[in-house]
Amino acid sequence: MAQCDACGEHENMPYKCRRCGGTYCGEHRLPESHDCPGLNEWNDPDGVFDSGFDDSVNDRGGSPGGVTDRLGVNTGPGGPLGYFRGNMTYVFLAVIVLWFPVQYVLPPVVGIPVGSATWYEIFTLNNDNVFYVWPWVTSVFSHGGVGHLFVNGLVLYFFGPVVERRIGSTKFTALFLGAGAVAGLAQVLAAMTMGEFSAVLGASGAIAAIMGVLTVLNPNLTIYLYFILPMPLWLATMLFVGYSVFVSAGGGFGAGGVAHLAHLAGLAIGLAYGAKLKREGERAPQQLQFGGGPGGPGRGPGGPGGRF
């Protein structure tokens, strides 16, 4: 928790002035509200006080020379893609929910039985399709059942917006998709080296990465398991890791139909990225409430090949 340099009020999510470097609450975040020295620099060469609003009106094609400019897509505040800025958590939640009927309702209609070899090729990441690109993405949004979908969606709903606000929607998108893909690849490639078959699906690897980021930024962050049991985030993370390691030691990385190695890989990515953010001075809120499945946030119930 930071203290406002202007009024002394403690602030969970403070604002940092880019001109004077001070820390302020919401009431004093604007330069004119805290007597910022930068107000005297009216030419504003670095664009500190420029919101970019006028530019977005005059430049309807986005950044000059960019990909979106060439495609004629306006990514400014008023453009058709403006909604996604700051809302990628909810976009991913919507995709996960909408993908569920695509995964279980549409295949039988087109003659692909759920659980068939073709179904596995499309919706899971496994030994047979590990070197293709599409399962790296489809497996992240696919889930092994309603319970698996609900738990992962619930944890993403509570954790996602916090991290997205701190790192921005672009980096959050890269973290979610990248960690989800790498987590699944780690599980399948490890199984292949041991001569075993593995098929994984679920967003838990990506969610574990988000949890790892918050654990580093604020290990004492208070969370409420099942909305009842208060616990510091560092302890929840340790229990999550301990459970995955313990179960894996006794039954392998896919014990109980859960992709434990994918969980650990996703968490490792999040911890590493969180350490980078911490060096850059990022902060996190002091309290968060969520509900998770047994064994820690982001863990889905067991299933064929490994849900995570």
Sequence and secondary structure as in RCSB ss.txt:
>XXXX:A:sequence
MAQCDACGEHENMPYKCRRCGGTYCGEHRLPESHDCPGLNEWNDPDGVFDSGFDDSVNDRGGSPGGVTDRLGVNT
GPGGPLGYFRGNMTYVFLAVIVLWFPVQYVLPPVVGIPVGSATWYEIFTLNNDNVFYVWPWVTSVFSHGGVGHLF
VNGLVLYFFGPVVERRIGSTKFTALFLGAGAVAGLAQVLAAMTMGEFSAVLGASGAIAAIMGVLTVLNPNLTIYL
YFILPMPLWLATMLFVGYSVFVSAGGGFGAGGVAHLAHLAGLAIGLAYGAKLKREGERAPQQLQFGGGPGGPGRG
PGGPGGRF
>XXXX:A:secstr
 EE TTT  EESS EE TTT  EE GGG SGGGTT GGGG TT TT TT  SHHHHHH TTSSTTSHHHHHT   
STTSTTGGGTT HHHHHHHHHHHHHHHHHTHHHHTT  TTSHHHHHHHSEETTTTTSSHHHHHHHH  SSHHHHH
HHHHHHHHHHHHHHHHH HHHHHHHHHHHHHHHHHHHHHHHHHTT   EEB SHHHHHHHHHHHHHH TT EEEE
TTTEEEEHHHHHHHHHHHHHHHHHHH TTGGGB HHHHHHHHHHHHHHHHHHHHTT    SB      TTSTT  
   SS B 
